[in-house]
Protein backbone atom coordinates (compact mmCIF):
# COMPACT_ATOMS: atom_id res chain seq x y z
CA UNK A 1 0.00 0.00 0.00
CA UNK A 2 1.32 3.44 -0.94
CA UNK A 3 1.78 5.59 2.17
CA UNK A 4 1.05 8.76 0.19
CA UNK A 5 -2.31 7.47 -1.12
CA UNK A 6 -3.85 10.88 -0.35
CA UNK A 7 -0.92 12.80 -1.79
CA UNK A 8 0.82 13.81 1.44
CA UNK A 9 3.02 12.49 4.22
CA UNK A 10 1.89 12.17 7.83
CA UNK A 11 -0.86 9.61 7.14
CA UNK A 12 -0.57 7.45 10.25
CA UNK A 13 -3.74 5.46 9.56
CA UNK A 14 -2.38 4.25 6.23
CA UNK A 15 0.91 3.47 7.97
CA UNK A 16 -0.91 1.38 10.56
CA UNK A 17 -2.76 -0.50 7.82
CA UNK A 18 0.45 -1.05 5.88
CA UNK A 19 2.80 -2.13 8.66
CA UNK A 20 0.53 -3.38 11.44
CA UNK A 21 1.92 -1.14 14.17
CA UNK A 22 -0.06 1.25 16.40
CA UNK A 23 0.12 4.88 15.31
CA UNK A 24 2.01 5.96 18.41
CA UNK A 25 4.85 3.54 17.64
CA UNK A 26 5.88 5.31 14.43
CA UNK A 27 8.54 7.99 14.18
CA UNK A 28 7.20 10.19 11.41
CA UNK A 29 9.79 11.77 9.12
CA UNK A 30 7.28 11.98 6.24
CA UNK A 31 5.66 15.26 7.36
CA UNK A 32 7.62 18.41 8.05
CA UNK A 33 6.44 19.53 11.49
CA UNK A 34 8.33 21.29 14.25
CA UNK A 35 9.42 18.34 16.45
CA UNK A 36 9.18 20.38 19.64
CA UNK A 37 5.40 20.13 19.42
CA UNK A 38 3.02 23.09 19.89
CA UNK A 39 3.89 26.03 22.17
CA UNK A 40 2.73 25.63 25.77
CA UNK A 41 -0.24 27.98 25.30
CA UNK A 42 -1.90 25.53 22.90
CA UNK A 43 -2.55 22.87 25.54
CA UNK A 44 -4.14 25.45 27.83
CA UNK A 45 -6.37 26.77 25.07
CA UNK A 46 -7.55 23.30 24.06
CA UNK A 47 -8.43 22.52 27.69
CA UNK A 48 -10.50 25.70 27.93
CA UNK A 49 -12.14 25.42 24.53
CA UNK A 50 -15.21 23.33 25.41
CA UNK A 51 -17.19 26.34 26.59
CA UNK A 52 -16.74 28.05 23.20
CA UNK A 53 -18.17 25.20 21.13
CA UNK A 54 -21.68 26.65 21.40
CA UNK A 55 -20.55 29.88 19.68
CA UNK A 56 -19.84 30.57 16.02
CA UNK A 57 -16.27 31.55 15.16
CA UNK A 58 -15.63 35.13 14.10
CA UNK A 59 -16.36 35.09 10.33
CA UNK A 60 -13.88 37.93 9.80
CA UNK A 61 -11.08 36.37 11.89
CA UNK A 62 -10.53 39.90 13.16
CA UNK A 63 -8.38 39.34 16.24
CA UNK A 64 -5.96 37.01 14.47
CA UNK A 65 -5.74 39.30 11.45
CA UNK A 66 -4.99 42.21 13.78
CA UNK A 67 -2.27 40.19 15.50
CA UNK A 68 -0.72 39.15 12.17
CA UNK A 69 -0.84 42.75 10.99
CA UNK A 70 1.04 43.84 14.11
CA UNK A 71 3.65 41.06 13.94
CA UNK A 72 4.43 41.52 10.24
CA UNK A 73 3.76 45.28 10.15
CA UNK A 74 1.28 45.06 7.29
CA UNK A 75 -2.33 46.33 6.91
CA UNK A 76 -5.14 44.10 8.19
CA UNK A 77 -7.03 44.53 4.93
CA UNK A 78 -4.15 42.81 3.14
CA UNK A 79 -4.53 39.59 5.16
CA UNK A 80 -6.84 36.66 4.49
CA UNK A 81 -6.76 33.80 7.01
CA UNK A 82 -7.61 30.37 5.64
CA UNK A 83 -8.21 26.77 6.56
CA UNK A 84 -4.54 25.96 6.14
CA UNK A 85 -2.23 27.18 3.41
CA UNK A 86 -4.05 24.71 1.15
CA UNK A 87 -7.20 26.84 1.13
CA UNK A 88 -5.16 29.96 0.43
CA UNK A 89 -3.50 28.22 -2.54
CA UNK A 90 -6.90 27.25 -3.92
CA UNK A 91 -8.37 30.73 -3.45
CA UNK A 92 -5.35 32.48 -4.97
CA UNK A 93 -5.56 30.40 -8.14
CA UNK A 94 -9.34 30.75 -8.37
CA UNK A 95 -9.06 34.54 -8.16
CA UNK A 96 -6.23 34.88 -10.70
CA UNK A 97 -7.51 32.11 -13.03
CA UNK A 98 -4.14 31.85 -14.83
CA UNK A 99 -4.04 30.55 -18.39
CA UNK A 100 -0.38 29.49 -18.27
CA UNK A 101 1.45 29.10 -14.96
CA UNK A 102 5.16 28.59 -14.52
CA UNK A 103 5.94 25.89 -11.93
CA UNK A 104 9.37 24.80 -10.78
CA UNK A 105 9.80 21.02 -10.98
CA UNK A 106 9.78 19.36 -8.51
CA UNK A 107 7.29 21.30 -6.40
CA UNK A 108 4.33 20.87 -4.06
CA UNK A 109 1.60 18.94 -5.91
CA UNK A 110 -1.26 21.17 -4.76
CA UNK A 111 -0.06 24.00 -7.00
CA UNK A 112 -0.79 22.01 -10.13
CA UNK A 113 -3.99 20.54 -8.71
CA UNK A 114 -5.35 24.03 -8.08
CA UNK A 115 -4.37 25.14 -11.59
CA UNK A 116 -6.02 22.12 -13.21
CA UNK A 117 -9.28 22.81 -11.35
CA UNK A 118 -9.51 26.22 -13.02
CA UNK A 119 -8.65 24.91 -16.49
CA UNK A 120 -5.16 26.41 -16.62
CA UNK A 121 -2.01 24.92 -18.13
CA UNK A 122 1.44 24.43 -16.65
CA UNK A 123 4.83 25.52 -17.97
CA UNK A 124 7.74 23.59 -16.47
CA UNK A 125 10.78 25.31 -14.98
CA UNK A 126 13.19 22.41 -14.47
CA UNK A 127 15.22 22.13 -11.28
CA UNK A 128 18.03 19.62 -11.54
CA UNK A 129 20.43 18.08 -9.03
CA UNK A 130 23.52 19.15 -10.98
CA UNK A 131 22.57 22.74 -10.16
CA UNK A 132 21.66 21.96 -6.55
CA UNK A 133 17.96 22.31 -7.46
CA UNK A 134 18.33 26.07 -7.82
CA UNK A 135 16.12 27.86 -10.33
CA UNK A 136 18.19 29.03 -13.30
CA UNK A 137 17.85 32.66 -14.36
CA UNK A 138 17.32 31.87 -18.04
CA UNK A 139 14.60 29.31 -17.28
CA UNK A 140 12.81 31.93 -15.19
CA UNK A 141 13.11 34.56 -17.92
CA UNK A 142 11.75 32.06 -20.46
CA UNK A 143 8.76 31.47 -18.20
CA UNK A 144 8.17 35.20 -17.82
CA UNK A 145 7.97 35.45 -21.61
CA UNK A 146 5.26 32.82 -22.01
CA UNK A 147 3.34 32.70 -18.71
CA UNK A 148 0.80 35.04 -17.17
CA UNK A 149 1.47 33.64 -13.67
CA UNK A 150 4.43 32.19 -11.77
CA UNK A 151 3.82 29.97 -8.73
CA UNK A 152 6.92 29.12 -6.69
CA UNK A 153 7.85 27.75 -3.28
CA UNK A 154 10.18 29.85 -1.13
CA UNK A 155 11.67 27.60 0.27
CA UNK A 156 10.62 25.03 -2.29
CA UNK A 157 9.10 21.70 -1.30
CA UNK A 158 10.59 19.04 -1.61
CA UNK A 159 14.05 20.51 -2.32
CA UNK A 160 14.17 22.86 0.68
CA UNK A 161 15.88 25.63 -1.31
CA UNK A 162 15.15 29.33 -0.97
CA UNK A 163 14.86 31.39 -4.13
CA UNK A 164 17.94 33.50 -4.78
CA UNK A 165 17.98 37.27 -4.32
CA UNK A 166 18.31 37.64 -8.08
CA UNK A 167 15.23 35.47 -8.65
CA UNK A 168 13.21 37.45 -6.10
CA UNK A 169 14.25 40.68 -7.82
CA UNK A 170 13.07 39.35 -11.19
CA UNK A 171 9.78 38.19 -9.71
CA UNK A 172 9.23 41.58 -8.11
CA UNK A 173 9.57 43.39 -11.43
CA UNK A 174 8.50 40.88 -14.07
CA UNK A 175 5.03 42.26 -14.82
CA UNK A 176 3.37 38.88 -14.24
CA UNK A 177 1.17 37.58 -11.45
CA UNK A 178 3.28 35.84 -8.81
CA UNK A 179 2.10 33.45 -6.10
CA UNK A 180 4.86 32.78 -3.58
CA UNK A 181 4.39 29.92 -1.13
CA UNK A 182 6.38 30.75 2.01
CA UNK A 183 4.96 27.90 4.11
CA UNK A 184 8.41 26.96 5.45
CA UNK A 185 10.13 30.34 5.58
CA UNK A 186 9.44 30.61 9.34
CA UNK A 187 12.28 28.13 9.88
CA UNK A 188 14.82 30.40 8.14
CA UNK A 189 16.87 32.55 10.56
CA UNK A 190 16.91 35.46 8.10
CA UNK A 191 13.15 35.22 7.54
CA UNK A 192 12.56 38.97 7.45
CA UNK A 193 15.33 39.48 4.91
CA UNK A 194 14.19 36.81 2.43
CA UNK A 195 10.39 37.02 2.70
CA UNK A 196 8.33 39.15 0.32
CA UNK A 197 5.46 39.42 2.78
CA UNK A 198 6.09 43.13 3.44
CA UNK A 199 5.95 43.93 -0.27
CA UNK A 200 2.73 42.04 -1.02
CA UNK A 201 0.18 44.60 0.31
CA UNK A 202 1.27 47.22 -2.23
CA UNK A 203 2.01 44.92 -5.18
CA UNK A 204 -1.17 44.15 -7.11
CA UNK A 205 0.46 41.20 -8.85
CA UNK A 206 1.89 39.38 -5.78
CA UNK A 207 0.24 36.93 -3.37
CA UNK A 208 2.35 35.53 -0.51
CA UNK A 209 1.02 32.43 1.26
CA UNK A 210 2.08 31.37 4.74
CA UNK A 211 1.34 28.34 6.93
CA UNK A 212 1.07 28.42 10.71
CA UNK A 213 0.72 24.67 11.17
CA UNK A 214 4.26 23.54 10.33
CA UNK A 215 6.33 25.90 12.43
CA UNK A 216 3.95 25.73 15.41
CA UNK A 217 3.24 21.98 15.01
CA UNK A 218 -0.57 22.22 14.88
CA UNK A 219 -1.49 20.59 11.52
CA UNK A 220 -4.70 19.15 12.96
CA UNK A 221 -6.34 22.56 13.25
CA UNK A 222 -5.57 23.80 9.69
CA UNK A 223 -4.37 27.39 9.73
CA UNK A 224 -2.66 29.56 7.14
CA UNK A 225 -2.93 33.02 5.66
CA UNK A 226 -2.39 34.95 2.46
CA UNK A 227 -1.02 38.49 2.11
CA UNK A 228 -1.81 40.56 -0.95
CA UNK A 229 -3.17 43.88 -2.17
CA UNK A 230 -6.55 44.61 -0.47
CA UNK A 231 -8.31 44.28 -3.82
CA UNK A 232 -7.01 40.74 -4.25
CA UNK A 233 -7.77 39.83 -0.63
CA UNK A 234 -11.34 41.06 -1.06
CA UNK A 235 -11.75 38.95 -4.19
CA UNK A 236 -10.37 35.87 -2.43
CA UNK A 237 -12.65 36.49 0.54
CA UNK A 238 -15.73 36.49 -1.70
CA UNK A 239 -14.85 32.97 -2.85
CA UNK A 240 -14.12 31.66 0.66
CA UNK A 241 -16.77 29.55 2.36
CA UNK A 242 -18.30 31.09 5.53
CA UNK A 243 -16.62 30.24 8.85
CA UNK A 244 -13.72 28.58 7.05
CA UNK A 245 -11.43 29.08 10.05
CA UNK A 246 -12.79 27.58 13.26
CA UNK A 247 -12.62 29.39 16.58
CA UNK A 248 -9.98 27.11 18.11
CA UNK A 249 -7.67 27.71 15.16
CA UNK A 250 -8.19 31.45 15.53
CA UNK A 251 -7.42 31.40 19.25
CA UNK A 252 -4.33 29.21 18.78
CA UNK A 253 -3.06 31.45 16.00
CA UNK A 254 -3.27 34.51 18.25
CA UNK A 255 -1.53 32.77 21.14
CA UNK A 256 1.42 31.16 19.37
CA UNK A 257 2.48 34.42 17.75
CA UNK A 258 3.31 35.74 21.24
CA UNK A 259 5.76 32.94 22.01
CA UNK A 260 8.95 34.56 20.78
CA UNK A 261 11.16 32.24 22.83
CA UNK A 262 9.67 29.20 21.10
CA UNK A 263 10.33 30.74 17.68
CA UNK A 264 13.91 31.74 18.44
CA UNK A 265 14.70 28.38 20.02
CA UNK A 266 13.38 26.48 17.03
CA UNK A 267 15.44 28.45 14.54
CA UNK A 268 18.63 28.14 16.58
CA UNK A 269 18.18 24.39 17.09
CA UNK A 270 17.46 23.67 13.44
CA UNK A 271 20.74 24.98 12.07
CA UNK A 272 22.88 22.54 14.06
CA UNK A 273 20.53 19.57 13.84
CA UNK A 274 20.03 19.79 10.08
CA UNK A 275 23.81 19.95 9.62
CA UNK A 276 24.29 16.88 11.84
CA UNK A 277 21.59 14.91 10.05
CA UNK A 278 22.89 15.83 6.59
CA UNK A 279 26.39 14.79 7.64
CA UNK A 280 25.17 11.42 8.92
CA UNK A 281 23.21 10.77 5.73
CA UNK A 282 26.32 11.56 3.71
CA UNK A 283 28.36 9.21 5.90
CA UNK A 284 25.89 6.42 5.05
CA UNK A 285 26.58 7.04 1.38
CA UNK A 286 23.48 9.04 0.45
CA UNK A 287 23.63 11.96 -1.97
CA UNK A 288 22.36 14.81 0.19
CA UNK A 289 21.14 18.15 -1.16
CA UNK A 290 21.49 21.45 0.63
CA UNK A 291 18.36 22.67 2.43
CA UNK A 292 17.36 26.02 3.92
CA UNK A 293 14.51 24.68 6.02
CA UNK A 294 13.35 21.82 8.27
CA UNK A 295 13.55 18.93 5.81
CA UNK A 296 16.22 17.31 3.68
CA UNK A 297 16.10 15.75 0.23
CA UNK A 298 18.51 12.93 -0.60
CA UNK A 299 18.94 10.31 -3.29
CA UNK A 300 19.94 6.67 -3.01
CA UNK A 301 23.02 5.75 -5.08
CA UNK A 302 22.61 2.82 -7.47
CA UNK A 303 25.18 0.73 -5.61
CA UNK A 304 22.66 0.06 -2.83
CA UNK A 305 20.32 -1.70 -5.26
CA UNK A 306 17.19 -0.14 -3.77
CA UNK A 307 14.64 2.42 -4.83
CA UNK A 308 12.74 4.69 -2.49
CA UNK A 309 9.61 2.52 -2.39
CA UNK A 310 11.66 -0.46 -1.24
CA UNK A 311 13.43 1.73 1.31
CA UNK A 312 10.13 3.18 2.52
CA UNK A 313 8.72 -0.32 3.05
CA UNK A 314 11.81 -1.47 4.94
CA UNK A 315 11.82 1.62 7.13
CA UNK A 316 8.08 1.37 7.78
CA UNK A 317 8.55 -2.16 9.06
CA UNK A 318 11.00 -0.67 11.57
CA UNK A 319 8.43 1.92 12.65
CA UNK A 320 10.02 4.82 10.76
CA UNK A 321 8.09 6.73 8.10
CA UNK A 322 9.88 8.51 5.25
CA UNK A 323 8.52 10.38 2.22
CA UNK A 324 8.66 8.86 -1.25
CA UNK A 325 9.88 11.89 -3.18
CA UNK A 326 9.57 10.14 -6.54
CA UNK A 327 5.91 11.18 -6.39
CA UNK A 328 7.00 14.78 -7.03
CA UNK A 329 7.14 15.34 -10.82
CA UNK A 330 10.76 15.87 -11.79
CA UNK A 331 12.24 13.35 -9.34
CA UNK A 332 12.82 9.65 -9.95
CA UNK A 333 12.55 6.52 -7.81
CA UNK A 334 15.84 7.23 -6.04
CA UNK A 335 14.70 10.33 -4.15
CA UNK A 336 13.57 10.52 -0.54
CA UNK A 337 12.56 13.45 1.69
CA UNK A 338 12.81 13.44 5.47
CA UNK A 339 11.95 15.95 8.16
CA UNK A 340 14.55 17.11 10.67
CA UNK A 341 13.47 15.83 14.07
CA UNK A 342 15.03 15.78 17.55
CA UNK A 343 18.38 14.02 17.99
CA UNK A 344 17.03 10.78 19.46
CA UNK A 345 14.65 10.33 16.52
CA UNK A 346 17.32 11.31 14.02
CA UNK A 347 19.68 8.72 15.48
CA UNK A 348 16.93 6.10 15.12
CA UNK A 349 16.49 7.15 11.50
CA UNK A 350 20.20 6.75 10.73
CA UNK A 351 20.27 3.34 12.42
CA UNK A 352 17.17 2.26 10.50
CA UNK A 353 18.60 3.42 7.20
CA UNK A 354 21.81 1.53 7.92
CA UNK A 355 19.78 -1.61 8.56
CA UNK A 356 17.67 -1.16 5.44
CA UNK A 357 20.46 -0.23 3.06
CA UNK A 358 23.00 -2.76 4.26
CA UNK A 359 20.69 -5.69 4.84
CA UNK A 360 20.96 -5.85 8.63
CA UNK A 361 18.19 -7.32 10.72
CA UNK A 362 15.70 -5.10 12.44
CA UNK A 363 17.04 -3.83 15.76
CA UNK A 364 14.08 -1.84 17.08
C-alpha positions as CSV (number, residue, x, y, z in Angstrom):
1,X,0.0,0.0,0.0
2,X,1.3,3.4,-0.9
3,X,1.8,5.6,2.2
4,X,1.0,8.8,0.2
5,X,-2.3,7.5,-1.1
6,X,-3.9,10.9,-0.4
7,X,-0.9,12.8,-1.8
8,X,0.8,13.8,1.4
9,X,3.0,12.5,4.2
10,X,1.9,12.2,7.8
11,X,-0.9,9.6,7.1
12,X,-0.6,7.4,10.3
13,X,-3.7,5.5,9.6
14,X,-2.4,4.2,6.2
15,X,0.9,3.5,8.0
16,X,-0.9,1.4,10.6
17,X,-2.8,-0.5,7.8
18,X,0.5,-1.1,5.9
19,X,2.8,-2.1,8.7
20,X,0.5,-3.4,11.4
21,X,1.9,-1.1,14.2
22,X,-0.1,1.3,16.4
23,X,0.1,4.9,15.3
24,X,2.0,6.0,18.4
25,X,4.9,3.5,17.6
26,X,5.9,5.3,14.4
27,X,8.5,8.0,14.2
28,X,7.2,10.2,11.4
29,X,9.8,11.8,9.1
30,X,7.3,12.0,6.2
31,X,5.7,15.3,7.4
32,X,7.6,18.4,8.0
33,X,6.4,19.5,11.5
34,X,8.3,21.3,14.2
35,X,9.4,18.3,16.4
36,X,9.2,20.4,19.6
37,X,5.4,20.1,19.4
38,X,3.0,23.1,19.9
39,X,3.9,26.0,22.2
40,X,2.7,25.6,25.8
41,X,-0.2,28.0,25.3
42,X,-1.9,25.5,22.9
43,X,-2.5,22.9,25.5
44,X,-4.1,25.4,27.8
45,X,-6.4,26.8,25.1
46,X,-7.5,23.3,24.1
47,X,-8.4,22.5,27.7
48,X,-10.5,25.7,27.9
49,X,-12.1,25.4,24.5
50,X,-15.2,23.3,25.4
51,X,-17.2,26.3,26.6
52,X,-16.7,28.0,23.2
53,X,-18.2,25.2,21.1
54,X,-21.7,26.7,21.4
55,X,-20.6,29.9,19.7
56,X,-19.8,30.6,16.0
57,X,-16.3,31.6,15.2
58,X,-15.6,35.1,14.1
59,X,-16.4,35.1,10.3
60,X,-13.9,37.9,9.8
61,X,-11.1,36.4,11.9
62,X,-10.5,39.9,13.2
63,X,-8.4,39.3,16.2
64,X,-6.0,37.0,14.5
65,X,-5.7,39.3,11.5
66,X,-5.0,42.2,13.8
67,X,-2.3,40.2,15.5
68,X,-0.7,39.1,12.2
69,X,-0.8,42.8,11.0
70,X,1.0,43.8,14.1
71,X,3.7,41.1,13.9
72,X,4.4,41.5,10.2
73,X,3.8,45.3,10.1
74,X,1.3,45.1,7.3
75,X,-2.3,46.3,6.9
76,X,-5.1,44.1,8.2
77,X,-7.0,44.5,4.9
78,X,-4.2,42.8,3.1
79,X,-4.5,39.6,5.2
80,X,-6.8,36.7,4.5
81,X,-6.8,33.8,7.0
82,X,-7.6,30.4,5.6
83,X,-8.2,26.8,6.6
84,X,-4.5,26.0,6.1
85,X,-2.2,27.2,3.4
86,X,-4.0,24.7,1.1
87,X,-7.2,26.8,1.1
88,X,-5.2,30.0,0.4
89,X,-3.5,28.2,-2.5
90,X,-6.9,27.3,-3.9
91,X,-8.4,30.7,-3.4
92,X,-5.4,32.5,-5.0
93,X,-5.6,30.4,-8.1
94,X,-9.3,30.7,-8.4
95,X,-9.1,34.5,-8.2
96,X,-6.2,34.9,-10.7
97,X,-7.5,32.1,-13.0
98,X,-4.1,31.8,-14.8
99,X,-4.0,30.5,-18.4
100,X,-0.4,29.5,-18.3
101,X,1.5,29.1,-15.0
102,X,5.2,28.6,-14.5
103,X,5.9,25.9,-11.9
104,X,9.4,24.8,-10.8
105,X,9.8,21.0,-11.0
106,X,9.8,19.4,-8.5
107,X,7.3,21.3,-6.4
108,X,4.3,20.9,-4.1
109,X,1.6,18.9,-5.9
110,X,-1.3,21.2,-4.8
111,X,-0.1,24.0,-7.0
112,X,-0.8,22.0,-10.1
113,X,-4.0,20.5,-8.7
114,X,-5.4,24.0,-8.1
115,X,-4.4,25.1,-11.6
116,X,-6.0,22.1,-13.2
117,X,-9.3,22.8,-11.4
118,X,-9.5,26.2,-13.0
119,X,-8.7,24.9,-16.5
120,X,-5.2,26.4,-16.6
121,X,-2.0,24.9,-18.1
122,X,1.4,24.4,-16.7
123,X,4.8,25.5,-18.0
124,X,7.7,23.6,-16.5
125,X,10.8,25.3,-15.0
126,X,13.2,22.4,-14.5
127,X,15.2,22.1,-11.3
128,X,18.0,19.6,-11.5
129,X,20.4,18.1,-9.0
130,X,23.5,19.2,-11.0
131,X,22.6,22.7,-10.2
132,X,21.7,22.0,-6.6
133,X,18.0,22.3,-7.5
134,X,18.3,26.1,-7.8
135,X,16.1,27.9,-10.3
136,X,18.2,29.0,-13.3
137,X,17.8,32.7,-14.4
138,X,17.3,31.9,-18.0
139,X,14.6,29.3,-17.3
140,X,12.8,31.9,-15.2
141,X,13.1,34.6,-17.9
142,X,11.7,32.1,-20.5
143,X,8.8,31.5,-18.2
144,X,8.2,35.2,-17.8
145,X,8.0,35.4,-21.6
146,X,5.3,32.8,-22.0
147,X,3.3,32.7,-18.7
148,X,0.8,35.0,-17.2
149,X,1.5,33.6,-13.7
150,X,4.4,32.2,-11.8
151,X,3.8,30.0,-8.7
152,X,6.9,29.1,-6.7
153,X,7.8,27.7,-3.3
154,X,10.2,29.8,-1.1
155,X,11.7,27.6,0.3
156,X,10.6,25.0,-2.3
157,X,9.1,21.7,-1.3
158,X,10.6,19.0,-1.6
159,X,14.1,20.5,-2.3
160,X,14.2,22.9,0.7
161,X,15.9,25.6,-1.3
162,X,15.2,29.3,-1.0
163,X,14.9,31.4,-4.1
164,X,17.9,33.5,-4.8
165,X,18.0,37.3,-4.3
166,X,18.3,37.6,-8.1
167,X,15.2,35.5,-8.7
168,X,13.2,37.5,-6.1
169,X,14.2,40.7,-7.8
170,X,13.1,39.3,-11.2
171,X,9.8,38.2,-9.7
172,X,9.2,41.6,-8.1
173,X,9.6,43.4,-11.4
174,X,8.5,40.9,-14.1
175,X,5.0,42.3,-14.8
176,X,3.4,38.9,-14.2
177,X,1.2,37.6,-11.4
178,X,3.3,35.8,-8.8
179,X,2.1,33.4,-6.1
180,X,4.9,32.8,-3.6
181,X,4.4,29.9,-1.1
182,X,6.4,30.8,2.0
183,X,5.0,27.9,4.1
184,X,8.4,27.0,5.5
185,X,10.1,30.3,5.6
186,X,9.4,30.6,9.3
187,X,12.3,28.1,9.9
188,X,14.8,30.4,8.1
189,X,16.9,32.5,10.6
190,X,16.9,35.5,8.1
191,X,13.1,35.2,7.5
192,X,12.6,39.0,7.4
193,X,15.3,39.5,4.9
194,X,14.2,36.8,2.4
195,X,10.4,37.0,2.7
196,X,8.3,39.2,0.3
197,X,5.5,39.4,2.8
198,X,6.1,43.1,3.4
199,X,6.0,43.9,-0.3
200,X,2.7,42.0,-1.0
201,X,0.2,44.6,0.3
202,X,1.3,47.2,-2.2
203,X,2.0,44.9,-5.2
204,X,-1.2,44.2,-7.1
205,X,0.5,41.2,-8.8
206,X,1.9,39.4,-5.8
207,X,0.2,36.9,-3.4
208,X,2.3,35.5,-0.5
209,X,1.0,32.4,1.3
210,X,2.1,31.4,4.7
211,X,1.3,28.3,6.9
212,X,1.1,28.4,10.7
213,X,0.7,24.7,11.2
214,X,4.3,23.5,10.3
215,X,6.3,25.9,12.4
216,X,4.0,25.7,15.4
217,X,3.2,22.0,15.0
218,X,-0.6,22.2,14.9
219,X,-1.5,20.6,11.5
220,X,-4.7,19.1,13.0
221,X,-6.3,22.6,13.3
222,X,-5.6,23.8,9.7
223,X,-4.4,27.4,9.7
224,X,-2.7,29.6,7.1
225,X,-2.9,33.0,5.7
226,X,-2.4,35.0,2.5
227,X,-1.0,38.5,2.1
228,X,-1.8,40.6,-1.0
229,X,-3.2,43.9,-2.2
230,X,-6.5,44.6,-0.5
231,X,-8.3,44.3,-3.8
232,X,-7.0,40.7,-4.3
233,X,-7.8,39.8,-0.6
234,X,-11.3,41.1,-1.1
235,X,-11.8,38.9,-4.2
236,X,-10.4,35.9,-2.4
237,X,-12.6,36.5,0.5
238,X,-15.7,36.5,-1.7
239,X,-14.8,33.0,-2.8
240,X,-14.1,31.7,0.7
241,X,-16.8,29.6,2.4
242,X,-18.3,31.1,5.5
243,X,-16.6,30.2,8.8
244,X,-13.7,28.6,7.0
245,X,-11.4,29.1,10.1
246,X,-12.8,27.6,13.3
247,X,-12.6,29.4,16.6
248,X,-10.0,27.1,18.1
249,X,-7.7,27.7,15.2
250,X,-8.2,31.5,15.5
251,X,-7.4,31.4,19.3
252,X,-4.3,29.2,18.8
253,X,-3.1,31.5,16.0
254,X,-3.3,34.5,18.2
255,X,-1.5,32.8,21.1
256,X,1.4,31.2,19.4
257,X,2.5,34.4,17.8
258,X,3.3,35.7,21.2
259,X,5.8,32.9,22.0
260,X,9.0,34.6,20.8
261,X,11.2,32.2,22.8
262,X,9.7,29.2,21.1
263,X,10.3,30.7,17.7
264,X,13.9,31.7,18.4
265,X,14.7,28.4,20.0
266,X,13.4,26.5,17.0
267,X,15.4,28.5,14.5
268,X,18.6,28.1,16.6
269,X,18.2,24.4,17.1
270,X,17.5,23.7,13.4
271,X,20.7,25.0,12.1
272,X,22.9,22.5,14.1
273,X,20.5,19.6,13.8
274,X,20.0,19.8,10.1
275,X,23.8,20.0,9.6
276,X,24.3,16.9,11.8
277,X,21.6,14.9,10.0
278,X,22.9,15.8,6.6
279,X,26.4,14.8,7.6
280,X,25.2,11.4,8.9
281,X,23.2,10.8,5.7
282,X,26.3,11.6,3.7
283,X,28.4,9.2,5.9
284,X,25.9,6.4,5.1
285,X,26.6,7.0,1.4
286,X,23.5,9.0,0.5
287,X,23.6,12.0,-2.0
288,X,22.4,14.8,0.2
289,X,21.1,18.1,-1.2
290,X,21.5,21.5,0.6
291,X,18.4,22.7,2.4
292,X,17.4,26.0,3.9
293,X,14.5,24.7,6.0
294,X,13.4,21.8,8.3
295,X,13.5,18.9,5.8
296,X,16.2,17.3,3.7
297,X,16.1,15.7,0.2
298,X,18.5,12.9,-0.6
299,X,18.9,10.3,-3.3
300,X,19.9,6.7,-3.0
301,X,23.0,5.8,-5.1
302,X,22.6,2.8,-7.5
303,X,25.2,0.7,-5.6
304,X,22.7,0.1,-2.8
305,X,20.3,-1.7,-5.3
306,X,17.2,-0.1,-3.8
307,X,14.6,2.4,-4.8
308,X,12.7,4.7,-2.5
309,X,9.6,2.5,-2.4
310,X,11.7,-0.5,-1.2
311,X,13.4,1.7,1.3
312,X,10.1,3.2,2.5
313,X,8.7,-0.3,3.1
314,X,11.8,-1.5,4.9
315,X,11.8,1.6,7.1
316,X,8.1,1.4,7.8
317,X,8.6,-2.2,9.1
318,X,11.0,-0.7,11.6
319,X,8.4,1.9,12.7
320,X,10.0,4.8,10.8
321,X,8.1,6.7,8.1
322,X,9.9,8.5,5.2
323,X,8.5,10.4,2.2
324,X,8.7,8.9,-1.2
325,X,9.9,11.9,-3.2
326,X,9.6,10.1,-6.5
327,X,5.9,11.2,-6.4
328,X,7.0,14.8,-7.0
329,X,7.1,15.3,-10.8
330,X,10.8,15.9,-11.8
331,X,12.2,13.4,-9.3
332,X,12.8,9.6,-9.9
333,X,12.5,6.5,-7.8
334,X,15.8,7.2,-6.0
335,X,14.7,10.3,-4.1
336,X,13.6,10.5,-0.5
337,X,12.6,13.5,1.7
338,X,12.8,13.4,5.5
339,X,12.0,15.9,8.2
340,X,14.6,17.1,10.7
341,X,13.5,15.8,14.1
342,X,15.0,15.8,17.6
343,X,18.4,14.0,18.0
344,X,17.0,10.8,19.5
345,X,14.7,10.3,16.5
346,X,17.3,11.3,14.0
347,X,19.7,8.7,15.5
348,X,16.9,6.1,15.1
349,X,16.5,7.1,11.5
350,X,20.2,6.8,10.7
351,X,20.3,3.3,12.4
352,X,17.2,2.3,10.5
353,X,18.6,3.4,7.2
354,X,21.8,1.5,7.9
355,X,19.8,-1.6,8.6
356,X,17.7,-1.2,5.4
357,X,20.5,-0.2,3.1
358,X,23.0,-2.8,4.3
359,X,20.7,-5.7,4.8
360,X,21.0,-5.9,8.6
361,X,18.2,-7.3,10.7
362,X,15.7,-5.1,12.4
363,X,17.0,-3.8,15.8
364,X,14.1,-1.8,17.1
